[in-house]
Amino acid sequence: DDNVIDLVIPDKIDGIVVKKILKYAFIFLDIESLVVNCEIIGEGAFDGCKNLKSIDIPSSVSELAMEVFGMCESLTSITIPEGITILNRGLLSGCTSLKDVYIPESVTEIENFVFVKDAALESIQLPSKLEKIGYAAFGECTSLTEIDIPQSCKSIGDMAFYACWALKTARVPEGCEIGSNAFPEGCEIVRY
């Protein structure tokens, strides 16, 4: 397709440093691959880029705002850069082909709806310093079969794993507070 874009966001344009991609800057564009060289990616910047398959996010990125990659239906894998501490609301929601996610050890919070409707996600390694999983963070991840919540986790939000029908086992630390309907019916919660 001649309209497909391979987008590279440089670190400088005409000698001026690019620090941030603004809110909804590239929403719904026909982008297939993306290379980012800035510090902050604004809210919904690539939301609805349905053909986006490849993303290169360097360690210089210190913030991924809400819904940055929401509804990127062709995205199959992503590596969140080290140094990011919060996965913001809806960051990867509706990425229906997403199977492989690397979350760095620096992440301490997964906010509401981060992975909601990521139906291809079968497993995910949560970072050992994770403290909080938000409301419906993994809702409707219908291929997710098991989850190990790290010892550091203090709370799992209401409906965090709702409609994750393939989820049969969840290992949850003793001191972790579990919200209302956090896990689907039939999921065995093993406290450790």
Backbone as a ProteinNet text record, in pm:
[ID]
protein_1_A
[PRIMARY]
DDNVIDLVIPDKIDGIVVKKILKYAFIFLDIESLVVNCEIIGEGAFDGCKNLKSIDIPSSVSELAMEVFGMCESLTSITIPEGITILNRGLLSGCTSLKDVYIPESVTEIENFVFVKDAALESIQLPSKLEKIGYAAFGECTSLTEIDIPQSCKSIGDMAFYACWALKTARVPEGCEIGSNAFPEGCEIVRY
[TERTIARY]
83.9	0	88.7	65.8	146.6	121	11.2	-24.1	32.6	96.4	151.2	275.2	283.9	391.6	484.5	615.6	717.2	765.9	728.5	751	871.7	961.8	1076.4	1066.3	1057.1	1056	1200.4	1268.5	1410.2	1428.7	1551.4	1579	1591	1618.7	1627.7	1566.6	1503	1453.4	1509.9	1588.1	1655.2	1730.7	1796.9	1878.7	1801.9	1670.3	1587.4	1553.8	1578.2	1555.3	1405.2	1369.7	1231.1	1217.4	1137.6	1121.5	992.5	889	757.3	678	604.9	505.7	373.8	308.1	187.4	67.8	-28.5	-153.6	-220	-255	-326.2	-256.7	-125.7	-50	-64.5	-69.4	-72.4	-191.8	-296.4	-413.2	-471.8	-503.1	-568.1	-488.9	-360.2	-281.6	-245.8	-214.7	-181	-30.9	14.6	156.3	180.8	287.6	320.6	437.1	536.1	648.5	679.4	735.4	757.2	888.5	968.1	1090.2	1076.6	1089.6	1070.9	1201.6	1236.5	1359.9	1332.7	1239.2	1208.6	1191.6	1150.4	1136.4	994.9	895.6	756.6	669.4	585.1	487.1	350.9	286.1	161.2	40.4	-62.7	-187.4	-241.2	-270.8	-334	-254.8	-124.6	-43.2	-54.8	-65	-73.6	-200.9	-297.5	-423.4	-491.3	-536.4	-610.6	-526.7	-396	-308.1	-313.8	-418.3	-452.9	-349.5	-264	-163.1	-25.1	-13.1	116.6	160.3	272	322.7	450.5	530	663.6	687	735.7	765.4	903.4	984.3	1114.7	1110.7	1106.9	1102.8	1233	1321.1	1449.5	1437.5	1543.7	1544.6	1533.7	1550.5	1535.7	1390.8	1295.9	1154.8	1130.1	1086.1	1064.6	917.2	828.5	685.7	605.6	515.9	417.1	282.1	216.5	90.5	-24.1	-143.9	-262.2	-289.5	-332.1	-384.1	-291.9	-161.5	-65.7	-80.4	-92.9	-100.8	-234.9	-338.9	-469.8	-518.2	-582.4	-641.9	-540.9	-416.9	-316.6	-329.1	-427	-471.1	-369.7	-270.1	-170.6	-44	-33.1	86.1	92.8	204.3	218.3	313.5	406.4	499.3	541.9	581.1	630.9	724.5	828.8	920.7	907.3	860.2	850.8	991	1040.2	1177.5	1196.8	1316.4	1357.9	1347.5	1302	1287.9	1142.5	1056.4	912.6	865.1	790.7	745.6	596.1	519.5	374.8	331.3	252.7	187.5	52.8	39.9	-76.7	-203.2	-314.2	-449.5	-462.3	-507.4	-538	-419.9	-298.3	-176.2	-178.4	-215.5	-215.9	-353.3	-457.1	-592.4	-636.3	-702.3	-754.7	-650.5	-532.4	-426.7	-451.7	-545.3	-599.4	-501.4	-389.5	-288.5	-168.3	-166.2	-51	-31.3	87	119	239.4	330.9	458.4	482	485	505.7	620.4	717.1	822.3	795	776.7	758	883.7	952.8	1078	1055.6	1160.7	1157.3	1123.5	1141.6	1114.4	965	878.5	733.6	679.5	610.9	551.4	398.9	341.9	195.9	146.5	45	-26.7	-165.1	-193.1	-318.2	-438.9	-553.6	-678.8	-672.4	-730.1	-752.1	-626.4	-509.5	-385.3	-386.3	-427.2	-425.2	-565.8	-669	-806.4	-829	-892.9	-928.2	-807.2	-695.4	-578.3	-592.5	-680.6	-727.4	-619.4	-511.4	-406.2	-302.5	-305.4	-206.8	-226.8	-131.1	-141.8	-72.2	38	111.4	185.6	219.8	293.5	374	496.9	585	572.9	520.2	505.6	635.6	672.6	798.3	792.8	907.5	914.8	885.6	888	860.9	718.3	636	498.6	420.8	353.3	277.8	127.4	83.3	-60.4	-101.2	-213.1	-276.2	-413.9	-442.8	-564.5	-690	-798.9	-931.3	-928.3	-974	-986.6	-857.5	-743.4	-614.5	-592.7	-639	-624.3	-760.8	-864.8	-999.3	-1008.8	-1078.7	-1103.3	-976	-872.7	-754.2	-789.1	-867.7	-932.7	-838.6	-712.7	-616.1	-521.5	-526.1	-438.1	-472.7	-373.6	-401.1	-357.2	-254.4	-209.8	-139.1	-134.4	-68.7	-2.9	120	192.4	205.5	138.2	144.7	267.3	357.6	479.3	453.1	545.1	538	519.2	569.4	562.8	423.7	334	203.1	114.1	61.9	-22.3	-171	-206.7	-349.1	-374.3	-483.5	-533.9	-673.2	-693.9	-819.4	-939.9	-1056.3	-1181.3	-1175	-1224.9	-1237.9	-1106.7	-993.9	-862.3	-844.7	-899.2	-886.6	-1024.9	-1123.2	-1258.7	-1263.2	-1345.9	-1366.4	-1238.4	-1143.4	-1023	-1057.4	-1142.7	-1203.4	-1103.5	-988.3	-887	-800	-812.1	-729.7	-775.5	-691.6	-727.1	-661.4	-541.8	-467.8	-407	-418.8	-354.5	-281.3	-149.7	-70.8	-64.5	-113.7	-126.6	-63.3	24.1	85.3	-18.2	10	-80.3	-127.1	-38.3	-72.9	-138.7	-161	-216.7	-369	-422.8	-566.9	-625	-728.3	-791.5	-926.7	-946.5	-1071.1	-1187.7	-1302.7	-1426.7	-1422.4	-1458.7	-1462.5	-1332.3	-1220.6	-1090.2	-1054.1	-1097.6	-1066.3	-1195.2	-1190.7	-1312.1	-1354.6	-1479.5	-1531.8	-1456.6	-1416.7	-1345.3	-1194.3	-1143.7	-998.8	-958.6	-860.2	-811.1	-708.6	-735.1	-641.8	-556.5	-426.7	-333.2	-254.3	-276.4	-205	-69.9	32	166.1	231
-117.8	0	124.5	214.2	336.1	436.1	419.7	514.5	478.4	361	316.3	399.2	435.2	522.3	444.8	456.3	411.5	539.2	561.2	689.2	684.1	782.4	799.2	938.9	946	1074.1	1099.9	1196.7	1220.3	1287.4	1283.6	1351.1	1502.3	1547.5	1691.1	1718.7	1834.3	1883.5	2024	2042.6	2171.3	2221.3	2129.2	2164.3	2179.7	2171.6	2186.3	2047.1	2026.8	1897.2	1867.1	1747.3	1700.1	1632.7	1692.2	1638.1	1559	1597.6	1539.2	1525	1416	1398.7	1441.6	1536.2	1593.4	1498.6	1533.5	1461.3	1438.6	1314.1	1272.9	1314.1	1330.2	1379.3	1292.6	1161.7	1071.5	976.2	1015.7	930.1	884	756.1	691.8	696	725.2	725.5	582.6	565.6	434.3	408.3	405.3	384.3	234.7	184.7	42.6	19.7	109.3	96.6	233.4	230.7	353.3	346.7	452.8	470.6	605.9	607	728.4	767.6	896.5	945.1	1070.6	1063.2	1178.4	1130.5	1220.1	1184.4	1144.6	1212.8	1193.3	1168	1065.5	1039.9	1073.7	1174.7	1228.7	1139.1	1175.2	1098.9	1067.1	940.9	897	924.4	948.1	990	896.9	766.9	669.1	584.6	635.3	565.3	536.6	414	378.6	358.6	348.6	319.8	169	124.5	-17.7	-102.1	-41.5	-118	-115.5	-50	-40.3	-178.2	-227.8	-361.8	-358.2	-252.9	-247.8	-114	-120.7	0.2	-13	90.6	96.7	214.8	185.3	289.1	283.7	382.4	379.9	415.6	393.5	421.9	571.3	657.1	801.5	840	753.3	781.2	758.7	864.5	856.6	852.7	881.4	879.4	836.3	741.4	699.1	736.5	837	886.9	788.6	828.7	743.6	710.8	587.5	543.5	568.9	574.4	603.7	506.7	378.1	277.1	203.5	266.5	203.5	169.3	56.2	8.8	-4.9	-34.8	-66.3	-216.5	-253.6	-392.1	-485.9	-433.4	-519.6	-538.2	-465.3	-472.4	-608.9	-681	-814.6	-816.9	-720.4	-718.6	-576	-555.5	-424.6	-442.9	-362.6	-356.8	-218.9	-215.5	-89.4	-57.5	64.3	94.7	100.1	61.5	69.8	216.3	238.1	374.5	417.6	359.4	387.5	326.1	402.7	351	319.4	386.7	364.7	334.8	227.4	202.5	273.1	383.9	470.3	412.4	464.8	419.8	392.6	271.8	235.6	230.9	227.9	237.1	145	20.7	-78.2	-143.9	-72.2	-129.3	-152.7	-264.1	-294.7	-335.7	-372.8	-423.6	-573.8	-609.3	-744.9	-851.1	-810.7	-907.1	-915.5	-834.6	-827.3	-958.1	-1019.6	-1146.9	-1137.2	-1047.6	-1042.3	-901.9	-891.3	-762.1	-776	-684.9	-680.5	-559.5	-584.3	-477.3	-472.5	-358.7	-352.1	-355.3	-386	-392.8	-258.1	-148.7	-15.5	11.8	-65.6	-41.9	-87	6.3	-24	-22.3	32.2	40	17.3	-65.7	-85.9	-26.9	87.7	158.7	88.8	151	98.1	76.4	-32	-62.3	-73.3	-90	-90.1	-194.4	-317.2	-426.2	-473.6	-399	-444.9	-477.9	-590.5	-641	-681.7	-713.5	-765.5	-917.9	-961.6	-1099.9	-1202.9	-1164.3	-1260.1	-1281.2	-1198.6	-1206.1	-1333.8	-1427	-1557.2	-1560.2	-1485.8	-1481.8	-1349.3	-1313.8	-1189.1	-1202.2	-1155.5	-1156	-1019.7	-1017	-891	-859	-731	-694.3	-719.1	-751.7	-789.5	-673.8	-549	-432.7	-379.8	-448.8	-404.5	-398.3	-284.5	-265.3	-264	-223.6	-205.4	-241.6	-313.9	-344.7	-279.8	-192.7	-114	-184.7	-111.8	-157.8	-206.8	-327.2	-387	-380.1	-379.6	-366.2	-472.6	-594.5	-706.3	-759.7	-682.2	-726.6	-773.9	-882.4	-939.1	-983.2	-1016.6	-1081.6	-1230.2	-1267.6	-1399	-1516.4	-1491.3	-1600	-1618.4	-1529.1	-1535.2	-1658.5	-1746.7	-1873.9	-1877.8	-1800.9	-1797.7	-1665.3	-1629.9	-1504.7	-1523.6	-1475.8	-1475.4	-1330.6	-1297.5	-1162.7	-1158	-1061.1	-1058.1	-1027.7	-1069.5	-1051.9	-905.1	-813.3	-669.9	-610.4	-680.7	-624.9	-611.2	-489.7	-460.4	-465	-437.3	-437.9	-470.8	-543.8	-578.4	-517.9	-429.7	-356.2	-440.7	-383.4	-447.5	-486.6	-602.5	-652.3	-653.2	-658.1	-651.7	-754.6	-873.5	-981.5	-1031.2	-941.2	-983.7	-1036.5	-1135.7	-1198.3	-1258.2	-1292.7	-1365.7	-1514.2	-1563.8	-1695.1	-1809.7	-1792.4	-1898.7	-1900.8	-1797.1	-1786.2	-1889	-1989.1	-2098.7	-2086.4	-2021.9	-2010.5	-1871.5	-1816.3	-1688.6	-1707.2	-1685.5	-1689.7	-1547.2	-1530.4	-1397.8	-1400.5	-1302.4	-1301.6	-1280.8	-1337.8	-1331.4	-1190.5	-1094.7	-959.8	-872.4	-924.4	-846.2	-840	-719	-699.3	-724.8	-807.4	-841.5	-772.2	-692.2	-618.3	-707.1	-647.5	-715.6	-769.7	-894.9	-960.7	-944.3	-944.2	-923.8	-1036.8	-1157.8	-1274.6	-1338.8	-1405.1	-1466.1	-1588.2	-1619.9	-1739.9	-1860.8	-1950.3	-2071	-2058.6	-1939.5	-1919.7	-1954	-2042	-2079.4	-1975.9	-1916.3	-1819.5	-1891.8	-1897.9	-1966.3	-1859.9	-1855.9	-1759.2	-1818.3	-1732.3	-1779.1	-1676.9
0	0	0	-92.4	-104.6	6.6	77.8	183.2	319.6	331.9	459.5	494	619.3	665.6	758.8	734	828.8	893.9	1018.9	1085.1	1177.2	1159.9	1248.5	1308.5	1441.1	1511.9	1554.4	1491.4	1522.7	1658.7	1709.5	1837.1	1818.6	1693.9	1663.8	1527.2	1515.9	1388	1370.6	1263.9	1237.9	1360.9	1430.5	1546.3	1676.5	1670.2	1790.8	1844.7	1973.2	2037.7	2044.6	2002.7	2013.1	2148.7	2238	2372.8	2388.7	2312.3	2336.5	2207	2198.2	2092.7	2155.6	2093.2	2151.8	2149.8	2231.8	2247.7	2110.9	2082.4	1960.3	1830.4	1833	1717.3	1592.4	1608.1	1491.8	1497.4	1567.3	1586.9	1452.9	1444.6	1330.4	1199.4	1202.6	1078.9	1038.3	912.7	857.4	872.9	997.6	1029	1045.3	983.3	995.8	1091.4	1089.4	1182.8	1241.7	1362.3	1437.3	1512.8	1498.2	1576.6	1644.8	1776.5	1855.4	1921.5	1916.6	1980.2	2062	2155.2	2239.8	2383.9	2473.7	2614.5	2654.5	2595.9	2637.6	2515.2	2526.4	2421.9	2481.4	2425.5	2478.9	2463	2534.6	2539.9	2399.9	2377.2	2253.6	2126.9	2138.3	2023.6	1903.6	1927	1817.7	1829.9	1902.3	1923.7	1789.4	1772	1651.7	1527	1541.7	1426.4	1403.1	1336	1323.9	1250.9	1171	1096.6	1160.3	1275.3	1343.3	1392.3	1336.9	1369.2	1450.4	1431.3	1489.6	1558.3	1682.3	1759.8	1821.2	1803.9	1870	1965.8	2095.8	2198.7	2276.5	2258.8	2328.4	2476.4	2549.3	2692.9	2723.7	2623.6	2645.1	2674.7	2639.6	2667.2	2816.3	2884.4	3029	3066.9	2970	3000.5	2878.9	2902.3	2803.2	2862.7	2806.3	2862.7	2839.8	2876.6	2862.1	2715.6	2692.4	2563.5	2444.5	2467.6	2360.6	2243.9	2272.9	2166.9	2167.7	2217	2219.8	2079.1	2066.5	1940.8	1826.3	1858.4	1755.3	1730	1650.4	1635.2	1570.3	1499.2	1432.9	1515.7	1624.9	1710.7	1778.5	1759.4	1818.5	1937.1	1945.8	2058.7	2089.1	2214.4	2257.2	2375.5	2377.8	2490.8	2553.4	2676.3	2751.1	2800.6	2778	2819	2970.4	3012.1	3152.2	3195.2	3316.8	3368.5	3376.9	3294.3	3304.2	3436	3517.6	3646.7	3649.6	3563.6	3560.5	3417.7	3401.8	3274	3285.4	3214.9	3228.2	3167.3	3211.9	3175.5	3025.1	2994.2	2855.5	2761	2813.2	2732.2	2611	2629.8	2521.6	2506.9	2537.5	2531.6	2387.7	2367	2234.1	2132.3	2176.8	2087.8	2073.4	1989.4	1982.7	1934.1	1872	1825.4	1918.8	2023.3	2113.6	2188.5	2169.6	2235.2	2327.3	2295.2	2366.2	2421.2	2555	2621.7	2720.1	2710.3	2811.2	2899.5	3029.1	3126.8	3212.3	3216.7	3293.2	3444	3515	3660.9	3725.2	3652.9	3708	3726.5	3662	3670.3	3805.6	3874.6	4005.2	4001.1	3892.8	3884.8	3742.6	3731.7	3606.3	3629.8	3567.4	3591.6	3526.2	3537.3	3483.9	3332.3	3287.6	3145.7	3059.4	3115.9	3037.3	2926.8	2958.3	2859.8	2824.5	2854.5	2832.6	2684.4	2660.5	2526.6	2442	2506.8	2435	2427.6	2340.4	2335.5	2302.8	2238.3	2200.8	2311.6	2414.4	2522.6	2603.9	2593.3	2660	2795.1	2807	2933.9	2942.6	3064.8	3085.9	3214.6	3210.3	3327.6	3394.1	3514.8	3587.1	3660.5	3667.2	3734.2	3884.3	3940.4	4082.4	4177.9	4130.1	4216.5	4201.7	4124.5	4100.7	4231.9	4256.6	4380.1	4359.3	4238.1	4217.7	4075.4	4066.1	3938.2	3943	3847.7	3849.4	3800.9	3806.6	3766.1	3621.2	3598.7	3464.8	3383.4	3450.8	3382	3275.2	3303.2	3208.9	3165.7	3180.3	3145.3	3000.5	2981.1	2847.7	2774.6	2848.6	2789.5	2785.3	2687.8	2683.9	2658.7	2623	2602.3	2720.8	2817.4	2934.3	3017.5	3039	3107.5	3253.5	3288.5	3428	3454.5	3581.8	3619.7	3755.9	3767.6	3895	3939.8	4047	4102.2	4194.2	4173.5	4255.3	4403	4485.6	4631	4669.9	4591.5	4620.8	4603.8	4535.9	4501.7	4625.1	4643.4	4759.8	4726.4	4598	4563.9	4417.7	4399	4266	4258.6	4163.3	4152	4116	4138.1	4099.8	3952.4	3922.1	3785.4	3706.2	3776.2	3711.6	3601	3621.6	3523.3	3478.4	3474.9	3439.2	3295.6	3273.5	3141.2	3082.8	3169	3124.6	3140.3	3053.3	3069.6	3066.7	3003.3	2998.8	3124.8	3208.5	3328.9	3432	3453.2	3543.4	3679.9	3684	3809.3	3823.9	3942.9	3976.5	4108.2	4105.4	4228.7	4283.6	4406.7	4467	4605.7	4637.8	4771.1	4882.4	4998.7	5115.2	5147.5	5149.8	5193.3	5087.8	4971.1	4860.4	4869.6	4866.8	4870.7	4731.4	4725.1	4597.9	4589.1	4485.4	4466.3	4425.8	4420.7	4385.8	4243	4228	4096.4	4018.2	4089.2	4025.6	3930.4	3963.1	3881	3831.6	3715.9	3663.2	3744.8	3736.3	3800.6	3747.1	3836.4	3795.9	3803	3826	3839.9	3983.2	3998.1	4130.4	4175.9	4292.1	4348.7	4451.3	4423.1	4510.9	4586.4	4717.4	4801.9	4838.9	4839.7	4879.5	4970.5
[MASK]
++++++++++++++++++++++++++++++++++++++++++++++++++++++++++++++++++++++++++++++++++++++++++++++++++++++++++++++++++++++++++++++++++++++++++++++++++++++++++++++++++++++++++++++++++++++++++++++++

